[in-house]
């Protein structure tokens, strides 16, 4: 298994709390003499061990991984997560900032950084981070709300209200086409692929492009059949409400004239 592919698998296992499986992928990679000192894999193995309660081994592996790849945003991010788990929030913030030096538009790292900034009452830093997230995800309600909250916490209530109002105007003005174009343009840079698909589905529905929205929600439903929101998206895409009534009216009028078979047995 190639080291990059293995890293992706181990990350997914970590996200889904499948720690034993994650360790297997890491061991497969590190067992290959060519990749025995692969920094990102060492870091992911350390992070996984930390979740299994092996803190000392975790720190040793993550630090080793970082030494082997100081320019890896993954290694720095993982080291920050380790520090955060020990409530060393200042150190974790430093790690996140180092990670962003190598991947400045990483949404997950920016979100993690913003959470620690607000916890540590670094409100100016929180505002800056929320602004970055807004620039990267302007179509997301959470981006606007997070930015408005930053000003509210800084007691600039007028600016907070202006941001919320601007978001409302943006929604009402129907700038969904621009938002969709922006989403498509920056899709490759956005790490959260699930959120990309969810946002795309919402925007396509607002733009009254049900056929395209239907494809998106079918993909989402196949990915997670237990998410009720995806079924609601499918329902909206299948022309409910007035459009459904129009289709039904057209169908009935056409068939009444030539005789429509009963829909159920007498």
C-alpha positions in Angstrom: 0.0 0.0 0.0 1.3 3.5 -0.9 2.0 5.7 2.1 -0.4 8.5 1.0 -3.2 6.1 0.4 -2.6 4.5 3.8 -2.6 7.8 5.5 -6.0 8.6 4.0 -7.4 5.3 5.3 -5.9 5.8 8.7 -7.4 9.3 8.9 -10.8 8.0 8.0 -10.6 5.2 10.6 -9.6 7.9 13.2 -12.6 10.1 12.2 -15.0 7.1 12.6 -13.3 6.0 15.8 -12.2 2.7 14.3 -8.8 2.9 16.0 -7.8 -0.7 15.7 -8.3 -0.6 11.9 -6.4 2.7 11.8 -3.4 1.1 13.6 -3.4 -1.8 11.0 -3.0 0.7 8.1 -0.3 2.5 9.9 1.6 -0.7 10.7 1.3 -1.8 7.1 3.0 1.4 5.9 5.6 1.7 8.6 6.4 -2.0 8.1 7.7 -1.3 4.6 11.4 -0.3 4.9 10.9 2.4 2.3 8.3 4.2 4.5 9.5 3.2 8.0 10.1 6.9 8.8 7.1 8.4 7.0 6.3 11.3 9.2 2.6 11.7 8.6 1.9 8.0 9.2 3.9 8.1 12.4 1.9 11.1 13.5 -1.4 9.4 12.7 -0.3 6.2 14.5 0.6 8.3 17.6 -2.8 10.1 17.5 -4.6 6.8 17.3 -2.6 5.4 20.2 -3.5 8.4 22.2 -7.2 7.6 21.7 -6.4 4.1 23.1 -4.9 5.5 26.2 -1.2 5.0 25.3 -0.2 8.6 25.8 3.6 8.2 26.2 3.9 6.1 23.0 1.6 8.6 21.3 3.8 11.6 22.1 7.0 9.8 21.1 5.6 8.8 17.7 4.1 12.2 16.9 7.3 14.0 17.8 9.3 11.6 15.7 6.9 12.1 12.8 7.2 15.8 13.2 11.0 15.6 13.1 10.8 13.5 9.9 8.5 16.0 8.2 8.6 19.5 9.7 6.8 20.9 6.6 3.7 18.7 7.0 0.5 20.4 8.0 -0.8 16.9 9.1 2.1 16.4 11.6 1.6 19.9 13.1 -2.2 19.5 13.3 -1.9 16.1 15.0 0.6 17.5 17.5 -1.9 20.2 18.2 -4.7 17.7 18.7 -2.4 15.9 21.2 -1.7 19.1 23.1 -5.4 20.0 23.1 -6.3 16.5 24.6 -4.0 17.4 27.5 -5.6 20.9 27.8 -2.4 22.6 26.8 -4.3 25.0 24.7 -1.6 27.6 24.2 0.7 25.0 22.8 -2.1 23.5 20.6 -2.7 27.0 19.1 1.0 27.3 18.2 0.8 23.9 16.5 -2.3 24.9 14.5 -0.6 28.1 13.4 2.5 26.1 12.3 0.2 23.7 10.4 -1.5 26.7 8.6 1.9 27.9 7.4 2.0 24.9 5.2 -1.7 24.7 4.3 -3.2 28.1 5.0 -6.7 27.3 3.7 -7.3 24.1 5.5 -10.8 24.4 6.8 -10.5 21.8 9.6 -7.4 23.3 11.1 -9.0 26.8 10.9 -12.1 25.5 12.7 -10.0 23.8 15.4 -8.0 27.0 15.8 -11.1 29.2 16.1 -12.6 26.9 18.8 -9.4 27.2 20.9 -9.2 30.9 20.3 -12.7 31.5 21.7 -12.0 29.2 24.6 -8.8 31.1 25.5 -10.7 34.5 24.9 -8.4 35.5 22.1 -11.2 37.4 20.5 -9.2 39.3 18.0 -7.6 36.1 16.8 -11.0 34.5 16.7 -12.3 37.3 14.5 -9.4 36.9 12.1 -9.9 33.2 11.8 -13.7 33.5 11.3 -13.0 36.0 8.6 -10.7 33.5 6.8 -13.5 30.8 7.1 -16.0 33.3 5.6 -13.7 34.0 2.7 -13.3 30.3 2.0 -17.0 29.3 2.6 -19.1 32.4 1.8 -22.2 30.3 0.9 -22.4 28.8 4.4 -24.7 30.2 7.0 -22.2 29.1 9.8 -19.4 31.2 8.2 -21.5 34.4 8.5 -22.9 33.6 11.9 -19.4 32.8 13.3 -18.0 36.1 11.9 -20.9 38.0 13.4 -20.4 36.2 16.8 -16.8 37.4 16.8 -17.9 41.0 16.6 -20.6 40.4 19.2 -18.0 39.1 21.6 -15.9 42.1 21.0 -18.9 44.2 21.9 -19.2 45.7 18.5 -22.9 45.0 18.3 -23.5 47.3 15.4 -21.1 45.5 13.2 -22.4 42.1 14.3 -25.9 43.2 13.3 -24.6 44.5 9.9 -23.0 41.2 9.1 -26.2 39.3 9.9 -28.2 41.7 7.8 -25.7 41.5 4.9 -26.1 37.7 5.0 -29.9 38.0 5.0 -29.7 40.4 2.0 -27.3 38.0 0.2 -29.8 35.2 0.7 -32.8 37.3 -0.4 -31.0 38.7 -3.4 -30.8 35.3 -4.8 -27.0 35.2 -5.2 -27.1 31.5 -5.1 -25.7 31.2 -8.6 -22.6 33.1 -7.5 -22.3 31.0 -4.4 -22.5 27.8 -6.5 -19.9 29.1 -9.0 -17.6 29.9 -6.1 -18.2 26.5 -4.6 -17.3 24.8 -7.9 -14.2 27.0 -8.4 -12.8 26.2 -5.0 -14.0 22.6 -4.6 -10.6 21.1 -4.9 -9.2 23.3 -2.1 -12.1 22.5 0.3 -11.2 19.5 2.5 -14.8 18.8 3.8 -16.2 17.1 0.7 -19.4 16.1 2.5 -20.2 19.8 3.2 -19.4 20.6 -0.4 -22.1 18.1 -1.6 -24.6 19.2 1.0 -24.2 22.9 0.1 -24.3 22.1 -3.6 -27.6 20.3 -3.1 -29.1 23.2 -1.2 -28.0 25.8 -3.8 -29.3 23.7 -6.7 -32.7 23.5 -5.0 -32.8 27.3 -4.5 -31.8 27.8 -8.1 -34.7 25.5 -9.2 -32.5 23.0 -10.8 -34.2 19.9 -9.4 -32.6 17.3 -11.8 -29.1 18.2 -10.8 -30.2 18.5 -7.1 -31.7 15.0 -7.4 -28.4 13.5 -8.5 -26.6 15.2 -5.5 -29.1 14.0 -2.9 -29.0 10.5 -4.3 -25.3 10.4 -3.9 -25.6 11.8 -0.3 -28.4 9.3 0.5 -26.2 6.4 -0.7 -23.3 7.7 1.4 -25.4 7.9 4.6 -28.9 6.4 4.3 -29.7 7.3 7.9 -29.6 11.0 7.4 -33.2 12.2 7.2 -32.2 15.6 5.7 -31.1 13.8 2.5 -34.5 12.3 2.0 -36.1 15.7 2.5 -33.7 17.0 -0.2 -34.8 14.2 -2.5 -38.4 15.0 -1.9 -37.9 18.6 -2.7 -36.0 17.7 -5.9 -38.8 15.4 -7.0 -41.1 18.4 -7.7 -43.3 18.4 -4.6 -45.8 21.1 -3.7 -47.1 23.4 -6.5 -44.9 21.9 -9.1 -46.1 18.4 -8.2 -49.7 19.5 -8.4 -49.0 21.0 -11.8 -47.6 17.8 -13.0 -50.5 15.8 -11.5 -53.0 18.2 -13.0 -51.5 17.9 -16.4 -51.4 14.1 -16.1 -55.0 13.8 -15.0 -56.4 16.2 -17.6 -54.6 14.3 -20.4 -55.8 10.9 -19.2 -59.3 11.9 -18.3 -59.9 12.7 -21.9 -58.9 9.2 -23.0 -59.8 7.3 -19.9 -57.3 6.7 -17.2 -57.1 3.2 -15.6 -58.0 3.2 -11.9 -55.0 3.6 -9.5 -56.4 0.9 -7.2 -58.7 -2.0 -7.5 -62.4 -1.4 -6.6 
